[in-house]
Amino acid sequence: MFSKDIGIDLGTANTLVYLRGKGIIMREPSVVAVDTKTDEVRSVGHEAKAVIGRTPGSIMAVRPLKDGVIADFDITANMLARFIKKVCGNSMFFRPRVVICIPSGVTEVERRAVKEAALKAGARQVSVIEEPMAAAIGAGLPISEPSGSMVVDIGGGTSEVAVISLGGIVAARSVRVGGDEFDQAIIAYIKRKYNLLIGERTAEQIKIEIGSAYELEEEKEMEIKGRNLVDGLPKNITVHSEEIRDALAESLQKVVDAIKETLERTPPELSADIIDHGIMLTGGGALLRGLDELVHRETGIDVHVAETPLDCVAAGTGAVLDHIDLLGDVLDDNSTHF
Ligand SMILES: Nc1ncnc2c1ncn2[C@@H]1O[C@H](COP(=O)(O)OP(=O)(O)OP(=O)(O)O)[C@@H](O)[C@H]1O
């Protein structure tokens, strides 16, 4: 009754925390600012993201998870601990039970490492849930029924495609392509075409403001600032949505290919269900304009975008906490008790 059970979506781009009975209570970028002289963590989340690309020599903004894997374990553990403290307060009197969702590409060693980090941060019991399963539950798909559902979760570091039936993953594919690669593709394009160097934050802004996967009814344009590689001076240019679509095409094709490969490996009865129910897109990448249309054109199947794509995974971990009796089976069975 007093326990603060929490669900955590530990993503490469964002970390979200769900508090049982309350809903999502924290959304922060998975970024840590570290003082390289003392190895001290200065700040995490929004505060740390604001300094990316703007840090003085001794302070470095790090993203401890990259491409769907934990690039720096100690910093990930530190970040997780700070986030858990933030939502549970400093008093660890009522230590939380934690359901944590991690990218499905992580190794067994990393999975154990994340559990350990959560325990070190004060959790009483830690269970892990696969990302596409959490996304499917969060998007409201009928995962427990004997009917096939397809979910495509496009995050920062990875895109996960899965077909789920009877509470289990029947076919799945994970590719290390997501919002980060889209941003890098934009940086490379602008550099090649305009000799202009832009930062990751600008590239993400361009993607969100004018990026698209399919022709737009009304094409858009945006003025951007960067550093001219010819004379080294700051420069403004105007970019158009058609150009950004070109820049993104190759990366998007990798996501489409992963969907097609998963469909090819799906048992025929479940394929029939997917044709009836359509494909569900979740994760921040699902917000890219026209992505549903592109996937529809390429597969011939109806595509739906989840209502709040960025929240699906966290909402899914929360639903498991709220209905542990019904959904507990989707957790890995060897939860770690302290
Ligand atoms: N409106 C938008 N259009 C396109 N991309 C967006 C939009 N809003 C957010 N994104 C992108 O979504 C990504 C973050 O999505 P999300 O929070 O689902 O990832 P994550 O769960 O942290 O990553 P992963 O699943 O790889 O661990 C970022 O790359 C961000 O730029």
PDBQT file of the ligand as one rigid body, heavy atoms in Angstrom, charges set to zero:
ROOT
HETATM    1  N1  LIG A 401       7.797  15.286 -33.978  1.00  0.00    +0.000 N 
HETATM    2  C1  LIG A 401       8.832  14.459 -34.185  1.00  0.00    +0.000 A 
HETATM    3  N2  LIG A 401       9.181  14.088 -35.442  1.00  0.00    +0.000 NA
HETATM    4  C2  LIG A 401      10.209  13.265 -35.660  1.00  0.00    +0.000 A 
HETATM    5  N3  LIG A 401      10.973  12.729 -34.678  1.00  0.00    +0.000 NA
HETATM    6  C3  LIG A 401      10.674  13.057 -33.411  1.00  0.00    +0.000 A 
HETATM    7  C4  LIG A 401       9.600  13.930 -33.095  1.00  0.00    +0.000 A 
HETATM    8  N4  LIG A 401       9.549  14.074 -31.734  1.00  0.00    +0.000 NA
HETATM    9  C5  LIG A 401      10.561  13.323 -31.238  1.00  0.00    +0.000 A 
HETATM   10  N5  LIG A 401      11.238  12.715 -32.231  1.00  0.00    +0.000 N 
HETATM   11  C6  LIG A 401      12.428  11.848 -32.125  1.00  0.00    +0.000 C 
HETATM   12  O1  LIG A 401      12.122  10.700 -31.388  1.00  0.00    +0.000 OA
HETATM   13  C7  LIG A 401      13.318  10.197 -30.795  1.00  0.00    +0.000 C 
HETATM   14  C8  LIG A 401      13.078   9.832 -29.353  1.00  0.00    +0.000 C 
HETATM   15  O2  LIG A 401      12.073   8.873 -29.293  1.00  0.00    +0.000 OA
HETATM   16  P1  LIG A 401      11.860   7.967 -27.987  1.00  0.00    +0.000 P 
HETATM   17  O3  LIG A 401      11.802   8.825 -26.771  1.00  0.00    +0.000 OA
HETATM   18  O4  LIG A 401      10.724   7.069 -28.296  1.00  0.00    +0.000 OA
HETATM   19  O5  LIG A 401      13.240   7.154 -27.993  1.00  0.00    +0.000 OA
HETATM   20  P2  LIG A 401      13.889   6.279 -26.850  1.00  0.00    +0.000 P 
HETATM   21  O6  LIG A 401      12.835   5.386 -26.265  1.00  0.00    +0.000 OA
HETATM   22  O7  LIG A 401      14.624   7.138 -25.908  1.00  0.00    +0.000 OA
HETATM   23  O8  LIG A 401      14.948   5.460 -27.713  1.00  0.00    +0.000 OA
HETATM   24  P3  LIG A 401      15.163   3.883 -27.876  1.00  0.00    +0.000 P 
HETATM   25  O9  LIG A 401      13.809   3.284 -28.091  1.00  0.00    +0.000 OA
HETATM   26  O10 LIG A 401      16.064   3.766 -29.060  1.00  0.00    +0.000 OA
HETATM   27  O11 LIG A 401      15.824   3.455 -26.612  1.00  0.00    +0.000 OA
HETATM   28  C9  LIG A 401      14.372  11.289 -30.914  1.00  0.00    +0.000 C 
HETATM   29  O12 LIG A 401      15.302  10.928 -31.928  1.00  0.00    +0.000 OA
HETATM   30  C10 LIG A 401      13.550  12.497 -31.349  1.00  0.00    +0.000 C 
HETATM   31  O13 LIG A 401      14.304  13.372 -32.160  1.00  0.00    +0.000 OA
ENDROOT
TORSDOF 0
